[in-house]
Amino acid sequence: MRVTVSGLPGSGTTTISRLLAEYYELELISSGEVFRRIAREKGMSLAEFGAMAEKDPSIDLAIDKNQRAVIHSQENLLLESRLAGHMAKDVPSVLKIWIKAPLPVRVKRILRREKSVSFDEELEKTVQREQSEALRYMSYYNIDIGDLSIYDIVIDSEKWNQYQILDILRTAIDSLIGPE
């Protein structure tokens, strides 16, 4: 089984990915974690490293190349990243999931996680980050991140908590893989 989970910051992709990977005993590879690890190794904040990635396409391109290689070559894998579904769109039998939530909901979640100063500051940072990423995805790959047509499942994490979403996704996945 191979699954991708994608979504914008604060949508819940990491939480859902961890739950799915644990339930199905899949190896979880999170590009966001890779990005954060590289930033830490360079002694930079996530924002600083993101700004560096805007100026140096080789950072994003290397991470994305690795994603493509992994999803094409490994089984029993869950790949979580903004572009994971796009990196796997030509791989048969990969289930591509997009987790969405309204911007204010996502910003509140980011505030809880990042312990940022204010809602307005985090809103501005999140909007800038998403605009920057959208421009890079279009520039590098001609990908419109707002086009969800490649995804098999799109689910709104504002409507259900992580365990309800896990149940919904388990039902979908189990119907695809059949009884064990």
C-alpha positions in Angstrom: 0.0 0.0 0.0 1.2 3.5 -0.8 -0.6 6.6 0.4 0.0 10.3 0.1 -1.4 13.0 2.4 -1.2 16.6 1.4 -2.7 19.9 2.6 -1.9 23.5 3.5 -0.2 24.4 6.8 -2.4 23.7 9.8 -4.8 21.5 8.0 -3.9 18.4 10.0 -1.8 16.4 7.5 0.9 15.5 10.0 -1.6 14.3 12.7 -3.6 12.3 10.2 -0.5 10.9 8.6 0.9 9.6 11.9 -2.4 8.0 12.8 -2.8 6.3 9.4 0.9 5.2 9.3 0.5 3.7 12.8 -2.8 1.9 12.0 -1.6 0.4 8.7 2.1 -0.1 9.9 3.4 2.1 7.0 6.7 3.9 7.0 5.9 7.6 7.3 8.1 10.1 5.4 7.2 13.7 6.1 8.8 16.3 3.8 7.9 19.0 6.3 9.9 17.2 8.9 12.8 16.9 6.4 12.5 20.6 5.7 12.5 21.4 9.4 15.4 19.1 10.1 17.5 20.7 7.4 16.6 24.2 8.8 17.7 23.1 12.3 21.0 21.6 10.9 21.7 25.0 9.2 20.9 26.8 12.5 18.0 28.6 10.8 14.4 29.2 11.7 11.7 27.7 9.5 11.0 31.2 8.1 14.6 31.9 7.4 15.1 28.6 5.7 11.9 29.1 3.7 13.2 32.5 2.5 16.5 30.8 1.5 14.5 28.2 -0.4 12.7 31.0 -2.3 16.1 32.2 -3.6 17.6 28.8 -4.0 15.4 26.4 -6.0 17.8 23.5 -5.5 16.5 23.1 -1.9 12.9 22.4 -3.0 14.0 20.5 -6.1 16.2 18.1 -4.0 13.4 17.4 -1.5 10.8 16.8 -4.3 13.2 14.6 -6.3 13.6 12.5 -3.2 9.8 12.3 -2.7 9.4 11.1 -6.3 12.1 8.4 -6.0 10.7 7.1 -2.7 7.0 6.9 -3.8 8.1 5.2 -7.1 10.3 2.6 -5.4 8.8 1.8 -2.0 5.8 -0.2 -0.8 4.0 0.2 2.5 4.7 3.9 2.6 2.8 7.0 3.6 4.3 10.2 2.1 3.2 13.4 3.6 3.9 16.8 2.0 2.2 19.6 0.2 3.1 18.1 -3.2 3.1 14.4 -2.3 0.0 13.7 -4.4 1.6 15.5 -7.4 4.9 13.6 -6.9 2.9 10.3 -7.2 0.3 11.2 -9.8 1.8 8.9 -12.4 2.2 6.0 -10.0 -0.7 3.5 -10.2 -2.4 2.3 -7.0 -1.3 5.2 -4.8 -4.2 6.7 -2.8 -3.9 10.5 -2.8 -5.5 12.3 0.1 -5.9 16.1 0.5 -6.8 17.5 4.0 -8.3 20.9 3.9 -9.6 23.5 6.4 -10.5 27.1 6.3 -7.7 29.6 6.7 -8.8 31.0 10.2 -9.1 27.4 11.5 -5.6 26.5 10.2 -4.1 29.7 11.7 -5.6 28.9 15.1 -4.0 25.5 15.0 -0.6 26.9 13.9 -0.8 29.4 16.8 -1.3 26.5 19.3 1.5 24.5 17.8 4.0 27.3 17.2 3.2 29.5 20.2 3.2 32.6 17.9 2.5 36.0 19.3 -0.9 36.9 17.7 -3.6 35.7 15.3 -3.0 38.6 13.0 0.8 38.0 12.9 0.3 34.3 12.2 -2.3 35.0 9.6 0.0 37.3 7.7 2.9 34.8 8.0 0.7 31.9 6.8 -0.7 33.8 3.8 2.8 34.9 2.8 4.1 31.4 3.1 1.3 29.9 1.1 1.7 32.6 -1.6 5.4 31.9 -1.8 5.0 28.2 -2.0 2.2 28.5 -4.6 4.5 30.7 -6.8 7.4 28.2 -6.4 5.2 25.2 -7.3 3.9 27.0 -10.4 7.4 28.1 -11.4 9.1 24.8 -10.8 6.4 22.3 -11.9 3.5 24.2 -13.4 1.4 23.0 -10.4 -1.6 25.0 -9.3 -1.7 23.9 -5.6 -5.4 25.0 -5.5 -6.4 22.4 -8.1 -7.5 19.4 -6.1 -8.6 17.3 -9.1 -5.7 14.8 -8.8 -6.8 13.7 -5.3 -8.8 10.6 -4.7 -10.1 11.9 -1.4 -10.6 15.5 -0.2 -11.7 15.8 3.4 -12.3 18.9 5.5 -10.6 18.7 8.9 -12.8 21.5 10.3 -15.8 19.1 10.2 -14.3 16.1 12.0 -11.6 15.5 14.6 -8.5 13.4 13.8 -10.1 10.1 15.0 -13.2 10.7 12.9 -11.1 11.4 9.9 -9.1 8.3 10.6 -12.3 6.3 10.7 -13.4 7.8 7.4 -10.1 7.1 5.7 -9.9 3.6 7.2 -13.3 2.8 5.6 -12.1 4.1 2.2 -8.7 2.4 2.4 -10.2 -0.9 3.6 -12.7 -0.9 0.8 -9.8 -0.6 -1.7 -7.5 -3.2 -0.2 -10.2 -5.7 0.7 -10.3 -8.1 3.6 -7.0 -9.3 5.0 
